[in-house]
């Protein structure tokens, strides 16, 4: 007599909602799908430490260094402090080598 293995039912992976609610109650998003982006043209985004908040929907943001369009679903590099997006690591390094944009004079 052989023992048969118990039937295993496939389990669906949990689906992540495309939007999460932030502290202010507004929609935040880490990644947007092609049909969830909405809008066309340039998006307005607030950059957080590990997330983005889309203020105005659009297809892309512009690299602060090169000016190239970065599709939202390809955006990987940004500065929280400067609230800027970067196309690639080279653009980040160029910006880091430049002097700070909004640094006030220091007095002793």
TILOFI-23116 format. One line per field, with one value per atom (N, C-alpha, C): residue number from 1; atom name; residue in three letters; x negated, z negated, y negated. Coordinates in Angstrom, 3 decimals, padded with zeros to 6 digits. Example, Ala and Ser with C-alpha at 12.3 -4.5 7.8 and 13.67 -1.06 7.14 Angstrom:
TILOFI-23116
num	c(1;1;1;2;2;2)
atomo	c(N;CA;C;N;CA;C)
residuo	c(ALA;ALA;ALA;SER;SER;SER)
xx	c(-013.190;-012.300;-013.200;-012.850;-013.670;-012.900)
zz	c(-007.800;-007.800;-007.800;-007.080;-007.140;-007.870)
yy	c(005.690;004.500;003.300;002.250;001.060;-000.030)
end
This chain:
TILOFI-23116
num	c(1;1;1;2;2;2;3;3;3;4;4;4;5;5;5;6;6;6;7;7;7;8;8;8;9;9;9;10;10;10;11;11;11;12;12;12;13;13;13;14;14;14;15;15;15;16;16;16;17;17;17;18;18;18;19;19;19;20;20;20;21;21;21;22;22;22;23;23;23;24;24;24;25;25;25;26;26;26;27;27;27;28;28;28;29;29;29;30;30;30;31;31;31;32;32;32;33;33;33;34;34;34;35;35;35;36;36;36;37;37;37;38;38;38;39;39;39;40;40;40;41;41;41;42;42;42;43;43;43;44;44;44;45;45;45;46;46;46;47;47;47;48;48;48;49;49;49;50;50;50;51;51;51;52;52;52;53;53;53;54;54;54;55;55;55;56;56;56;57;57;57;58;58;58;59;59;59;60;60;60;61;61;61;62;62;62;63;63;63;64;64;64;65;65;65;66;66;66;67;67;67;68;68;68;69;69;69;70;70;70;71;71;71;72;72;72;73;73;73;74;74;74;75;75;75;76;76;76;77;77;77;78;78;78;79;79;79;80;80;80;81;81;81;82;82;82;83;83;83;84;84;84;85;85;85;86;86;86;87;87;87;88;88;88;89;89;89;90;90;90;91;91;91;92;92;92;93;93;93;94;94;94;95;95;95;96;96;96;97;97;97;98;98;98;99;99;99;100;100;100;101;101;101;102;102;102;103;103;103;104;104;104;105;105;105;106;106;106;107;107;107;108;108;108)
atomo	c(N;CA;C;N;CA;C;N;CA;C;N;CA;C;N;CA;C;N;CA;C;N;CA;C;N;CA;C;N;CA;C;N;CA;C;N;CA;C;N;CA;C;N;CA;C;N;CA;C;N;CA;C;N;CA;C;N;CA;C;N;CA;C;N;CA;C;N;CA;C;N;CA;C;N;CA;C;N;CA;C;N;CA;C;N;CA;C;N;CA;C;N;CA;C;N;CA;C;N;CA;C;N;CA;C;N;CA;C;N;CA;C;N;CA;C;N;CA;C;N;CA;C;N;CA;C;N;CA;C;N;CA;C;N;CA;C;N;CA;C;N;CA;C;N;CA;C;N;CA;C;N;CA;C;N;CA;C;N;CA;C;N;CA;C;N;CA;C;N;CA;C;N;CA;C;N;CA;C;N;CA;C;N;CA;C;N;CA;C;N;CA;C;N;CA;C;N;CA;C;N;CA;C;N;CA;C;N;CA;C;N;CA;C;N;CA;C;N;CA;C;N;CA;C;N;CA;C;N;CA;C;N;CA;C;N;CA;C;N;CA;C;N;CA;C;N;CA;C;N;CA;C;N;CA;C;N;CA;C;N;CA;C;N;CA;C;N;CA;C;N;CA;C;N;CA;C;N;CA;C;N;CA;C;N;CA;C;N;CA;C;N;CA;C;N;CA;C;N;CA;C;N;CA;C;N;CA;C;N;CA;C;N;CA;C;N;CA;C;N;CA;C;N;CA;C;N;CA;C;N;CA;C;N;CA;C;N;CA;C;N;CA;C;N;CA;C;N;CA;C;N;CA;C;N;CA;C;N;CA;C;N;CA;C;N;CA;C;N;CA;C;N;CA;C;N;CA;C)
residuo	c(UNK;UNK;UNK;UNK;UNK;UNK;UNK;UNK;UNK;UNK;UNK;UNK;UNK;UNK;UNK;UNK;UNK;UNK;UNK;UNK;UNK;UNK;UNK;UNK;UNK;UNK;UNK;UNK;UNK;UNK;UNK;UNK;UNK;UNK;UNK;UNK;UNK;UNK;UNK;UNK;UNK;UNK;UNK;UNK;UNK;UNK;UNK;UNK;UNK;UNK;UNK;UNK;UNK;UNK;UNK;UNK;UNK;UNK;UNK;UNK;UNK;UNK;UNK;UNK;UNK;UNK;UNK;UNK;UNK;UNK;UNK;UNK;UNK;UNK;UNK;UNK;UNK;UNK;UNK;UNK;UNK;UNK;UNK;UNK;UNK;UNK;UNK;UNK;UNK;UNK;UNK;UNK;UNK;UNK;UNK;UNK;UNK;UNK;UNK;UNK;UNK;UNK;UNK;UNK;UNK;UNK;UNK;UNK;UNK;UNK;UNK;UNK;UNK;UNK;UNK;UNK;UNK;UNK;UNK;UNK;UNK;UNK;UNK;UNK;UNK;UNK;UNK;UNK;UNK;UNK;UNK;UNK;UNK;UNK;UNK;UNK;UNK;UNK;UNK;UNK;UNK;UNK;UNK;UNK;UNK;UNK;UNK;UNK;UNK;UNK;UNK;UNK;UNK;UNK;UNK;UNK;UNK;UNK;UNK;UNK;UNK;UNK;UNK;UNK;UNK;UNK;UNK;UNK;UNK;UNK;UNK;UNK;UNK;UNK;UNK;UNK;UNK;UNK;UNK;UNK;UNK;UNK;UNK;UNK;UNK;UNK;UNK;UNK;UNK;UNK;UNK;UNK;UNK;UNK;UNK;UNK;UNK;UNK;UNK;UNK;UNK;UNK;UNK;UNK;UNK;UNK;UNK;UNK;UNK;UNK;UNK;UNK;UNK;UNK;UNK;UNK;UNK;UNK;UNK;UNK;UNK;UNK;UNK;UNK;UNK;UNK;UNK;UNK;UNK;UNK;UNK;UNK;UNK;UNK;UNK;UNK;UNK;UNK;UNK;UNK;UNK;UNK;UNK;UNK;UNK;UNK;UNK;UNK;UNK;UNK;UNK;UNK;UNK;UNK;UNK;UNK;UNK;UNK;UNK;UNK;UNK;UNK;UNK;UNK;UNK;UNK;UNK;UNK;UNK;UNK;UNK;UNK;UNK;UNK;UNK;UNK;UNK;UNK;UNK;UNK;UNK;UNK;UNK;UNK;UNK;UNK;UNK;UNK;UNK;UNK;UNK;UNK;UNK;UNK;UNK;UNK;UNK;UNK;UNK;UNK;UNK;UNK;UNK;UNK;UNK;UNK;UNK;UNK;UNK;UNK;UNK;UNK;UNK;UNK;UNK;UNK;UNK;UNK;UNK;UNK;UNK;UNK;UNK;UNK)
xx	c(-000.844;000.000;-000.895;-000.654;-001.459;-000.667;-001.392;-000.740;-000.749;000.362;000.415;000.199;-000.450;-000.712;000.596;000.751;001.984;002.055;003.238;003.426;003.085;002.305;001.904;002.577;003.314;003.967;003.028;002.974;002.107;002.586;001.645;001.954;001.551;002.469;002.154;001.278;000.322;-000.507;000.334;000.116;000.881;000.522;001.498;001.262;001.108;000.123;-000.076;000.791;001.401;002.171;001.206;001.568;000.660;000.432;001.365;001.234;001.322;000.605;000.751;001.060;001.672;001.999;000.859;000.404;-000.667;-000.138;-001.028;-000.668;000.378;000.236;001.179;002.495;002.594;003.805;003.826;002.766;002.721;002.103;002.341;001.828;000.314;-000.351;-001.777;-001.961;-003.039;-003.270;-004.757;-005.106;-006.504;-006.775;-005.866;-005.995;-004.600;-004.533;-003.252;-003.267;-002.190;-002.068;-001.680;-001.816;-001.544;-000.144;000.853;002.226;002.655;001.811;002.152;001.600;000.711;000.068;001.054;001.864;002.782;002.020;002.701;002.070;001.107;000.627;-000.386;-001.331;-002.463;-003.443;-004.240;-004.765;-005.660;-004.885;-005.304;-004.690;-005.366;-004.650;-005.228;-005.272;-006.457;-006.670;-007.371;-006.945;-007.683;-008.468;-009.772;-010.669;-010.887;-010.602;-010.836;-012.029;-012.342;-013.491;-013.379;-012.222;-012.078;-010.808;-010.191;-008.955;-008.814;-007.846;-007.520;-006.069;-005.761;-004.363;-004.088;-003.181;-002.842;-001.858;-002.309;-001.480;-000.608;-001.215;-000.485;-000.850;000.125;-000.175;-000.793;-001.630;-002.265;-003.029;-003.629;-004.364;-005.804;-006.398;-007.825;-008.173;-009.416;-010.032;-011.319;-011.904;-013.142;-014.343;-015.439;-016.694;-017.163;-017.518;-017.948;-019.294;-020.070;-021.401;-021.382;-020.793;-020.836;-019.602;-018.473;-017.234;-016.497;-017.033;-016.406;-015.132;-014.145;-012.893;-013.136;-012.652;-012.753;-011.333;-010.953;-009.617;-009.482;-008.318;-008.134;-008.458;-008.112;-008.397;-009.872;-010.695;-012.139;-012.934;-012.251;-012.926;-013.536;-014.862;-015.567;-016.430;-016.769;-017.702;-017.092;-017.123;-016.634;-017.261;-017.133;-017.621;-016.431;-016.312;-015.245;-015.534;-016.783;-017.174;-016.939;-017.316;-017.176;-015.864;-015.117;-013.869;-014.105;-015.116;-015.480;-015.562;-015.255;-015.393;-016.649;-017.243;-018.451;-018.269;-018.765;-018.597;-019.422;-020.600;-021.491;-022.511;-023.319;-024.298;-025.321;-025.648;-026.591;-026.027;-024.742;-024.105;-024.123;-023.938;-024.007;-025.393;-026.433;-027.806;-028.120;-027.619;-027.819;-027.206;-025.973;-025.295;-026.028;-026.525;-027.231;-028.536;-029.144;-030.397;-030.151;-028.936;-028.596;-028.362;-028.500;-028.244;-026.754;-026.370;-024.944;-024.223;-023.004;-022.235;-021.767;-021.250;-020.599;-021.317;-022.624;-023.362;-023.561;-023.076;-023.231;-024.633;-024.994;-026.336;-026.369;-027.491;-027.653;-028.463;-028.047;-028.795;-029.285;-030.459;-031.040;-030.622)
zz	c(000.000;000.000;000.000;000.909;000.976;000.427;-000.257;-000.813;000.237;000.458;001.433;000.725;001.428;000.868;000.792;-000.253;-000.353;000.786;001.251;002.326;001.806;002.579;002.205;003.176;002.628;003.465;003.681;004.897;005.140;004.336;003.821;003.031;003.837;004.016;004.720;003.840;004.477;003.740;003.412;002.246;001.935;002.905;003.297;004.215;003.436;003.840;003.204;003.898;003.123;003.696;004.346;005.480;006.125;005.300;004.438;003.621;002.143;001.330;-000.114;-000.646;-001.774;-002.359;-003.260;-003.070;-003.882;-005.149;-005.895;-007.156;-006.946;-005.858;-005.599;-005.009;-004.754;-004.179;-002.671;-002.054;-000.607;-000.046;001.223;001.853;002.002;001.658;001.882;002.740;003.483;004.349;004.442;004.427;004.617;006.082;006.770;008.200;008.816;010.012;010.692;011.956;012.178;013.411;014.552;015.755;016.947;016.937;016.471;016.525;015.240;014.211;012.940;012.836;013.738;013.667;013.884;014.896;015.220;015.736;016.286;016.758;017.906;018.457;019.497;019.268;019.847;019.665;018.389;017.878;016.730;015.412;014.563;013.244;012.236;011.178;010.039;008.888;008.322;007.332;006.109;004.925;003.696;003.363;003.146;002.932;001.443;000.981;-000.410;-000.502;-001.731;-001.943;-001.181;-001.166;-000.476;000.368;000.586;001.371;002.112;002.989;003.759;003.507;003.560;003.498;004.756;005.568;006.818;006.505;006.710;006.458;007.675;008.858;010.117;011.029;011.428;012.272;013.611;014.105;015.401;015.782;016.967;017.444;016.969;016.702;016.435;015.519;015.018;014.360;015.116;014.907;015.602;014.673;015.240;014.498;014.220;012.975;012.578;013.176;013.606;014.152;015.672;016.296;017.755;018.457;017.748;018.351;019.121;019.127;019.851;019.126;019.899;019.324;018.701;017.474;016.780;016.556;017.210;016.947;015.460;014.887;013.451;013.048;013.886;013.506;013.649;014.197;014.308;013.323;012.547;011.620;010.455;010.292;009.234;008.353;008.844;008.127;007.912;006.638;006.327;005.038;004.794;003.561;002.772;001.538;000.660;000.271;-000.070;-000.507;000.568;001.804;002.903;003.664;003.402;004.111;005.624;006.051;007.456;007.871;009.137;009.715;010.569;010.676;011.481;012.389;013.609;014.600;014.297;013.708;013.467;012.389;011.948;010.890;011.288;012.576;013.022;012.786;013.037;012.801;011.315;010.462;009.015;008.639;009.174;008.841;009.329;010.505;011.005;010.033;009.580;008.657;007.321;006.821;005.535;005.597;006.764;006.917;007.016;007.345;007.450;006.058;005.934;004.631;004.333;003.047;002.683;003.267;003.713;004.362;003.401;002.270;001.363;000.036;000.081;-001.175;-001.542;-002.717;-003.190;-003.730;-003.897;-004.428;-005.922;-006.371;-007.787;-008.455;-009.663;-010.434;-011.714;-012.140;-013.362;-014.573)
yy	c(001.169;000.000;-001.241;-002.161;-003.370;-004.546;-005.393;-006.589;-007.676;-008.278;-009.369;-010.700;-011.592;-012.912;-013.682;-014.478;-015.267;-016.284;-016.533;-017.507;-018.900;-019.596;-020.960;-021.914;-022.821;-023.813;-024.981;-025.517;-026.666;-027.867;-028.607;-029.790;-031.016;-031.918;-033.161;-034.027;-034.659;-035.606;-036.832;-037.401;-038.608;-039.724;-040.469;-041.578;-042.864;-043.637;-044.937;-045.966;-046.778;-047.866;-048.843;-049.432;-050.362;-051.629;-051.953;-053.154;-052.781;-053.501;-053.386;-054.774;-054.832;-056.135;-056.578;-057.810;-058.354;-058.980;-059.589;-060.218;-061.301;-062.047;-063.130;-062.626;-061.316;-060.766;-060.818;-061.382;-061.455;-060.190;-059.950;-058.739;-058.811;-057.718;-057.570;-056.345;-056.309;-055.168;-054.892;-053.619;-053.276;-053.015;-052.381;-052.143;-052.240;-052.729;-052.857;-052.021;-051.287;-050.525;-051.437;-050.926;-051.717;-052.313;-051.558;-052.041;-052.724;-052.725;-053.359;-054.772;-055.135;-056.440;-057.568;-057.445;-058.518;-059.726;-060.651;-061.869;-061.622;-062.692;-062.627;-063.782;-063.724;-064.777;-064.583;-065.670;-065.616;-065.529;-064.606;-064.431;-065.356;-065.667;-066.379;-065.385;-065.186;-064.138;-064.705;-064.263;-064.545;-063.297;-063.456;-062.331;-062.109;-060.900;-060.518;-059.588;-059.162;-058.293;-056.977;-056.378;-055.102;-055.041;-056.180;-056.189;-057.501;-057.531;-058.722;-059.074;-060.346;-060.775;-061.575;-061.071;-061.733;-062.857;-064.085;-065.260;-065.545;-065.438;-065.629;-064.466;-063.647;-062.490;-062.895;-062.023;-062.215;-060.965;-060.977;-059.817;-059.795;-060.960;-061.035;-062.204;-062.191;-063.342;-063.625;-064.781;-065.146;-064.998;-064.524;-064.446;-065.863;-066.149;-067.491;-067.867;-066.892;-067.154;-067.192;-066.177;-066.054;-066.590;-066.685;-067.132;-066.056;-064.839;-063.736;-063.299;-062.838;-062.337;-060.968;-060.762;-059.482;-058.974;-057.870;-057.314;-056.977;-057.212;-056.979;-055.550;-054.592;-053.216;-052.845;-053.741;-053.500;-054.364;-055.195;-056.105;-055.333;-055.436;-054.714;-055.612;-056.800;-057.663;-059.039;-059.506;-060.842;-061.322;-062.619;-063.228;-063.736;-063.265;-063.735;-065.183;-065.470;-066.809;-067.863;-067.547;-068.513;-068.368;-067.270;-066.991;-067.015;-066.224;-066.121;-064.656;-064.399;-063.063;-063.023;-061.823;-061.636;-060.434;-060.533;-059.478;-058.236;-058.415;-057.281;-057.651;-056.695;-056.987;-058.050;-058.135;-059.161;-060.564;-060.739;-062.042;-062.380;-061.378;-061.601;-062.108;-061.478;-061.874;-063.282;-063.641;-065.004;-066.007;-065.726;-066.639;-066.725;-065.597;-065.599;-066.375;-066.439;-067.195;-068.695;-069.084;-070.507;-071.074;-072.383;-073.007;-072.962;-072.919;-072.908;-074.121;-073.908;-074.977;-076.048;-075.639;-076.587;-076.684;-076.869;-076.943;-078.404;-078.777;-080.146;-080.383;-081.641;-081.926;-081.650;-081.138;-080.819;-081.901;-082.260;-083.269;-082.629;-083.077;-082.499;-083.269)
end
